[in-house]
Amino acid sequence: MDDLSRDYVVWIFLAAVGVIQVASAHAGLTKLLFIRAKPWAMALGAVLILAGFVWFFRDGPRHFPDSASGINGNEQGAPRAAHG
């Protein structure tokens, strides 16, 4: 698994666990909570969601501007036309 794929899986895992914690705390499903206290469980869920986003979108070697051989925003948003 390449670095981007691994980072994506970790990001989605952290965000999903965070959402499960927030939803379980809100619904009162105590068996799914890491922390039994509702406010702390919701805070933990929010931290996990935020940590996943910060970790995935942090500055790093895969982030470089389109002026330095990166992908242009137009190329990212629109599918390429079939050549041939």
Kinemage of the C-alpha trace (Angstrom):
@kinemage 1
@onewidth
@group {chain A} dominant
@subgroup {mainchain}
@vectorlist {calphas} color= white
{ca met a 1} P 0.000 0.000 0.000
{ca asp a 2} L 1.479 3.337 -0.987
{ca asp a 3} L 1.727 6.275 1.410
{ca leu a 4} L -1.320 8.121 0.084
{ca ser a 5} L -3.532 5.037 0.374
{ca arg a 6} L -2.340 4.342 3.916
{ca asp a 7} L -2.874 7.965 4.936
{ca tyr a 8} L -6.374 7.916 3.437
{ca val a 9} L -7.315 4.733 5.322
{ca val a 10} L -6.060 6.206 8.615
{ca trp a 11} L -7.952 9.455 7.986
{ca ile a 12} L -11.227 7.664 7.242
{ca phe a 13} L -10.766 5.315 10.219
{ca leu a 14} L -10.208 8.214 12.658
{ca ala a 15} L -13.134 10.188 11.251
{ca ala a 16} L -15.453 7.152 11.327
{ca val a 17} L -14.557 6.271 14.923
{ca gly a 18} L -15.074 9.920 15.872
{ca val a 19} L -18.511 10.002 14.245
{ca ile a 20} L -19.470 6.749 15.977
{ca gln a 21} L -18.434 8.217 19.333
{ca val a 22} L -20.421 11.423 18.800
{ca ala a 23} L -23.520 9.578 17.535
{ca ser a 24} L -23.358 6.969 20.301
{ca ala a 25} L -23.006 9.621 22.992
{ca his a 26} L -25.917 11.575 21.538
{ca ala a 27} L -28.130 8.473 21.334
{ca gly a 28} L -27.079 7.131 24.738
{ca leu a 29} L -25.504 3.926 23.383
{ca thr a 30} L -23.013 3.513 26.216
{ca lys a 31} L -21.697 0.111 25.066
{ca leu a 32} L -20.080 1.738 22.010
{ca leu a 33} L -18.384 4.556 23.927
{ca phe a 34} L -14.722 4.639 24.865
{ca ile a 35} L -15.572 7.068 27.691
{ca arg a 36} L -18.901 6.675 29.531
{ca ala a 37} L -19.393 10.369 30.319
{ca lys a 38} L -21.439 11.882 27.474
{ca pro a 39} L -19.660 15.266 27.268
{ca trp a 40} L -16.230 13.632 27.290
{ca ala a 41} L -17.273 11.067 24.698
{ca met a 42} L -18.554 13.825 22.395
{ca ala a 43} L -15.336 15.776 22.907
{ca leu a 44} L -13.260 12.681 22.126
{ca gly a 45} L -15.281 12.110 18.961
{ca ala a 46} L -14.784 15.699 17.837
{ca val a 47} L -11.050 15.476 18.545
{ca leu a 48} L -10.763 12.237 16.538
{ca ile a 49} L -12.588 13.770 13.577
{ca leu a 50} L -10.483 16.932 13.684
{ca ala a 51} L -7.237 15.010 14.209
{ca gly a 52} L -7.951 12.859 11.156
{ca phe a 53} L -8.506 15.901 8.957
{ca val a 54} L -5.471 17.754 10.298
{ca trp a 55} L -3.261 14.691 9.915
{ca phe a 56} L -4.358 13.949 6.332
{ca phe a 57} L -4.264 17.533 5.059
{ca arg a 58} L -1.075 18.580 6.867
{ca asp a 59} L 1.842 19.937 4.902
{ca gly a 60} L 3.996 17.206 3.541
{ca pro a 61} L 5.857 15.855 0.559
{ca arg a 62} L 2.703 15.086 -1.449
{ca his a 63} L 1.419 18.663 -1.212
{ca phe a 64} L 2.874 20.984 -3.808
{ca pro a 65} L 1.363 23.806 -5.872
{ca asp a 66} L 0.218 23.376 -9.452
{ca ser a 67} L 2.967 25.762 -10.522
{ca ala a 68} L 5.482 23.109 -9.399
{ca ser a 69} L 4.161 20.127 -11.398
{ca gly a 70} L 1.071 19.684 -9.251
{ca ile a 71} L -2.403 18.963 -10.596
{ca asn a 72} L -4.292 22.053 -11.727
{ca gly a 73} L -7.671 22.621 -10.045
{ca asn a 74} L -9.425 22.453 -13.428
{ca glu a 75} L -7.865 19.042 -14.048
{ca gln a 76} L -8.982 17.842 -10.629
{ca gly a 77} L -12.587 18.964 -11.051
{ca ala a 78} L -13.265 17.990 -14.638
{ca pro a 79} L -12.825 14.565 -16.196
{ca arg a 80} L -10.279 14.275 -18.944
{ca ala a 81} L -11.539 14.039 -22.479
{ca ala a 82} L -10.919 10.712 -24.174
{ca his a 83} L -7.979 10.883 -26.538
{ca gly a 84} L -7.929 8.764 -29.633
